[in-house]
Structures are given as C-alpha cells and as structure tokens.
Amino acid sequence: MNLALAALFAGATCIALSPIWVRLADVGPTASAFWRVALAVPLLWALHAAAAARARAGPAPRAHRGYLAAAGVAFAGDLAFWHWSIQYTSVANSTLLANLATIFVTLAAWLIWKQRPTRLFLAGLAAALAGVAMLVRTSLSFSPTALLGDALGVVTAMFYAWYLLSVKEVRDRGAATLQLMAVTTTITAALLLPVALAAAHQSGEPMLPQGLRGWLVLLGLAWVSHSAGQGLIAYALAHLPAAFSSVSLLFQPVMAGVFAWLLLGEPLVALQVAGGAVVLAGIWLARRGSQ
C-alpha cells in the first residue's frame, strides 16, 4: 500500500511537470506534443518487449485494436490542444480545465449509455462549472489570449475523456499496461507528425530543438512526464482501492500550479486560487457521485 501510494504521488508529480517542459521547449506547441510521444516510443516498446517476454504474451487480439486506435487518436487530440492551451493561458488554469475530463466521462455515459448521474455528481458538476467561471474571470485580466487558452483546456478535457473511455474498454478486455502505452503512443506520434510539420511550416516555429538543452527538455517531457508519470500511476492504480484514484487527479493540477509559480514566476491571484479550489472540489464530488 505505501509503495503504491508513493508511486501514485510520484507519477502525478511527474505529469505535473509536463506544462513546465512545454513552456521551456524551444519548439512549437504541436512539435513539443509530437516529440513528447515520439521520444517515448522506443523506451515504451523496449519495456513492453521485456515484460511480454517474461509473461510470454502475444500480440494484441483483433478485438483490442479498434479501441487502441481510438485511444491513440484521442490522445493525439488531447496533447495537441493541451500544449496550445499551455501557451495561451496560465499553467494552473490549463491543467485544472484539462482535468474536467472525469466529468465529461460521466456525461458521455449519461448521453450514450443512458446511465443517469446521481445527485452528488450533479452537485459536483455545478461546483466545477462555478469554479470554471471564476477561472475564466481571472483569465480576462491576464492577457487577451488567456480566454482562448481556457477554451482549449476544456476541449483538451473532452479528448482526454474519450481517451479514458477507450483505455477502460481495452483494459477491461485484458490488455497489459505497457502494451497499451506503447501502441497508443506510437499511433499518437504518427498522427501528430504531419500536424506538427504543417504547423511549423505555417508559423515558422522550429520543429527541431536548437541545441542540447532543447533536446534535454523534450526528453524530460517524454521520459519523465509521459513514460514515468503514466507508468507510475498505472502501477499504483492496480494496487490501490478505486477511491485513491482521485488523489492523482486532485494532486496533479495543484503541483502544476506550484511548479509554474516556483519555476516560471506565474502569479497565483486570490480569485484563481479560489476558483481552482472550487473546481477541484467539484471534480472530487463528481467522481464520488459517479462511482
């Protein structure tokens, strides 16, 4: 239990560093999204091959492949919109809004599978929307582009909800964690490459890092935030009760805001802190109401 809980917090911290790497990268937002997954692909396939050899596992069954493809497409949209959101609004706002995904998952279950939400979920949804309104109000005083960044953060949450639903289906069908990560990361990289090249051509932003520092930033994004962060959380959630999963969701945006304040000098104004707290409380209630 203690090891798994430590892995949960460590994984959430690694993922919370990802918007910092994105801000420090000397390539465009879409290019950083591409390199985040492209540099992680060899590592994940090597780990998957080692794990499969020990378990003597075969390739993914055909029944898995459609959901794996859907997860890869959804994750590509998630990363592309989130990296642009980080550029336009504050790290705290972008990360908090992206974590609305859990609410969109339950809304999808309501609209598609007619699973009626509980009153507790609806109370959490109302609280989260009130918190979002407070964050948006804060963004209006930051910069003219912050509101666009907030909107992109909400779109990110929609794509991440799609990713979570696809991953859940694959996991329910017995796919291994490393297999899931390796395949979906590869699909995401393949989808983001032409988008990143087109964005670099149109905007003139560099596709390749300018030196060793630039490559180290992208390696940190790929190996620390993506591979280690997602892997640690996947390990932890396999060994912890379901209720503990909410810890990673709530801890990540808090740490992202702290890192942005310490490393990037982003201010945290009172209304933003209050709005963030309301959003987190709403997400927590919604998760409790959807269990």
C-alpha positions in Angstrom: 0.0 0.0 0.0 2.7 2.5 1.0 4.8 1.8 -2.2 1.7 2.1 -4.4 0.7 5.3 -2.8 4.2 6.7 -3.2 4.1 5.7 -6.8 0.7 7.5 -7.2 2.1 10.8 -5.8 5.4 10.4 -7.8 3.5 9.8 -11.0 1.2 12.7 -10.5 4.2 15.0 -9.8 6.0 13.8 -13.0 2.9 14.6 -15.1 2.5 17.9 -13.3 5.9 18.9 -14.7 4.8 18.4 -18.3 3.4 22.0 -18.8 6.7 23.3 -17.4 8.7 21.3 -20.1 6.3 22.6 -22.7 6.9 26.3 -21.7 10.7 25.7 -21.7 10.8 23.9 -25.0 12.3 25.9 -27.9 9.9 24.3 -30.5 6.3 25.0 -31.3 3.4 23.6 -29.2 2.4 20.9 -31.7 6.1 20.0 -32.2 6.6 19.6 -28.5 3.5 17.4 -28.4 5.0 15.2 -31.2 8.4 14.9 -29.6 6.7 14.1 -26.2 5.4 10.8 -27.7 8.0 10.2 -30.4 10.9 10.1 -27.9 8.9 7.9 -25.6 8.1 5.3 -28.3 11.5 3.4 -28.3 11.6 3.3 -24.4 8.0 2.0 -24.1 8.4 -0.7 -26.8 11.6 -1.9 -25.1 9.9 -2.1 -21.8 6.8 -3.8 -23.4 9.1 -6.3 -25.1 10.8 -7.2 -21.9 7.6 -7.5 -20.0 6.0 -9.6 -22.8 9.0 -11.9 -22.9 8.7 -12.6 -19.1 4.9 -13.1 -19.4 5.2 -14.9 -22.8 2.4 -12.7 -24.1 1.3 -12.5 -27.7 0.3 -9.5 -29.9 -2.9 -7.6 -29.1 -6.1 -9.5 -30.2 -8.0 -8.0 -33.1 -10.8 -7.1 -30.7 -8.4 -4.7 -28.9 -7.1 -2.9 -32.0 -10.0 -0.7 -32.7 -10.1 0.6 -29.2 -6.3 1.0 -29.2 -6.6 3.1 -32.4 -9.4 5.2 -30.8 -7.2 5.8 -27.7 -4.3 6.9 -29.9 -6.5 9.3 -31.9 -8.0 10.7 -28.7 -4.6 11.1 -27.0 -3.3 13.0 -30.1 -6.1 15.5 -29.8 -5.6 15.7 -26.1 -1.9 16.6 -26.4 -2.3 18.9 -29.4 -5.0 21.1 -27.8 -3.4 21.0 -24.3 0.0 22.1 -25.5 -1.6 25.1 -27.3 -3.7 25.8 -24.2 -0.5 26.0 -22.1 0.9 28.6 -24.5 -2.2 30.9 -24.3 -3.3 30.7 -20.6 -1.7 30.1 -17.2 -0.3 26.6 -16.4 -2.7 26.4 -13.4 -5.8 27.2 -15.5 -4.8 24.9 -18.4 -4.2 21.9 -16.1 -7.3 22.4 -14.0 -9.5 22.7 -17.0 -8.0 19.6 -18.6 -8.9 17.6 -15.5 -12.6 18.2 -16.2 -12.3 15.0 -18.2 -13.7 12.9 -15.5 -16.9 15.0 -15.7 -17.1 14.5 -19.4 -16.7 10.8 -19.0 -19.8 10.6 -16.8 -21.7 12.9 -19.1 -20.9 10.6 -22.0 -22.1 7.6 -20.1 -25.3 9.6 -19.5 -25.9 10.6 -23.1 -24.6 7.5 -24.8 -25.4 4.6 -22.4 -28.3 6.3 -20.6 -26.6 5.9 -17.2 -28.4 8.5 -15.1 -26.0 10.6 -13.0 -26.5 10.8 -9.2 -27.4 14.0 -7.3 -23.9 14.0 -5.9 -22.5 14.1 -9.4 -24.8 16.9 -10.5 -23.7 18.9 -7.4 -20.1 18.3 -8.3 -20.8 19.4 -11.9 -22.4 22.6 -10.7 -19.5 23.3 -8.4 -17.0 22.6 -11.2 -18.8 25.0 -13.6 -18.8 27.7 -10.9 -15.1 27.2 -10.4 -14.5 27.4 -14.2 -16.4 30.7 -14.3 -14.1 32.1 -11.6 -11.0 30.9 -13.6 -12.3 32.5 -16.8 -12.9 35.7 -14.9 -9.3 35.6 -13.8 -8.1 34.9 -17.3 -9.7 38.1 -18.6 -7.3 40.1 -16.6 -4.2 38.1 -17.6 -4.0 38.6 -21.4 -6.2 38.8 -24.5 -5.3 35.2 -25.4 -5.9 33.6 -21.9 -9.6 33.1 -22.7 -8.7 31.2 -25.8 -6.3 29.1 -23.8 -9.0 28.3 -21.3 -11.3 27.2 -24.1 -8.6 24.9 -25.5 -8.2 23.5 -22.0 -11.9 22.5 -22.0 -11.5 20.9 -25.5 -8.5 19.0 -24.1 -10.7 17.6 -21.3 -13.2 16.3 -24.0 -10.4 14.5 -25.9 -9.0 13.1 -22.6 -12.4 11.8 -21.6 -12.6 10.0 -25.0 -9.1 8.6 -24.3 -10.1 7.4 -20.8 -13.2 5.6 -22.1 -11.2 3.9 -24.8 -8.5 2.9 -22.4 -11.1 1.5 -20.0 -12.5 -0.7 -22.7 -9.1 -2.0 -23.7 -8.1 -2.7 -20.0 -11.5 -4.5 -19.5 -10.6 -6.7 -22.4 -7.3 -7.7 -20.7 -4.7 -5.6 -22.4 -1.4 -5.0 -20.5 -0.5 -1.5 -19.4 2.8 -1.4 -21.3 1.2 -2.8 -24.4 -1.5 -0.1 -24.2 1.0 2.7 -23.6 3.4 1.5 -26.4 0.7 1.1 -29.1 -1.3 4.3 -28.3 1.9 6.4 -28.0 3.0 5.1 -31.4 -0.3 5.9 -33.0 -0.3 9.4 -31.4 3.2 10.1 -32.7 2.2 9.1 -36.2 -0.8 11.3 -36.2 1.0 14.3 -34.7 4.0 14.3 -37.1 2.2 15.7 -40.2 0.2 18.1 -38.0 3.5 19.4 -36.4 5.2 19.7 -39.7 2.3 21.7 -41.1 2.1 23.9 -38.1 5.9 24.6 -38.2 5.6 25.4 -41.9 2.8 27.9 -41.4 4.0 29.6 -38.2 7.8 29.4 -38.8 8.3 27.9 -35.4 11.2 25.4 -35.3 10.4 21.7 -35.5 13.8 20.7 -34.1 15.4 21.8 -30.8 18.2 24.4 -31.2 20.7 22.5 -29.0 21.4 20.1 -26.3 19.3 22.0 -23.8 16.3 21.8 -26.1 16.7 18.0 -26.5 17.0 17.6 -22.8 13.8 19.5 -22.2 12.0 17.2 -24.7 13.5 14.1 -23.2 12.2 15.2 -19.8 8.8 15.7 -21.3 8.9 12.2 -22.9 10.7 10.1 -20.3 9.8 11.8 -17.0 6.3 13.2 -17.6 4.9 10.8 -20.2 6.6 7.4 -19.6 7.4 7.6 -15.9 4.4 9.6 -14.9 1.8 7.5 -16.7 3.6 4.3 -15.8 3.8 5.0 -12.1 0.1 5.9 -12.0 -0.9 2.8 -13.9 1.2 0.7 -11.4 -0.3 2.5 -8.4 -4.0 2.1 -9.6 -3.5 -1.6 -10.0 -2.6 -1.9 -6.3 -4.8 0.7 -4.6 -8.5 0.9 -3.9 -10.5 2.8 -6.5 -11.1 5.7 -4.1 -7.4 6.5 -4.1 -7.5 7.2 -7.9 -9.0 10.6 -7.1 -5.8 11.6 -5.3 -3.8 11.7 -8.6 -6.5 13.8 -10.2 -6.5 16.4 -7.5 -2.8 16.4 -6.7 -1.6 16.9 -10.3 -3.1 20.4 -11.0 -2.1 21.6 -7.6 1.5 20.6 -8.2 1.4 22.1 -11.7 0.3 25.4 -10.3 3.1 25.3 -7.6 5.7 24.4 -10.2 4.6 27.2 -12.5 4.8 29.7 -9.6 8.2 28.5 -8.5 9.9 27.9 -11.8 8.1 30.2 -14.3 7.1 33.0 -11.9 3.4 32.7 -12.8 1.3 34.6 -10.2 -1.5 32.9 -8.4 -4.1 35.5 -7.6 -6.8 35.0 -4.9 -9.7 34.6 -7.3 -7.7 32.0 -9.3 -6.8 30.0 -6.2 -10.4 30.1 -5.0 -11.7 29.1 -8.5 -9.2 26.2 -8.6 -10.3 25.0 -5.2 -13.9 25.1 -6.3 -13.1 23.2 -9.5 -11.1 20.5 -7.5 -14.0 20.2 -5.0 -16.5 19.8 -7.9 -14.3 17.2 -9.6 -14.0 15.3 -6.3 -17.7 15.3 -5.7 -18.4 14.3 -9.3 -16.0 11.3 -9.0 -17.7 10.3 -5.8 -21.1 10.5 -7.4 -20.1 8.5 -10.5 -18.5 5.6 -8.6 
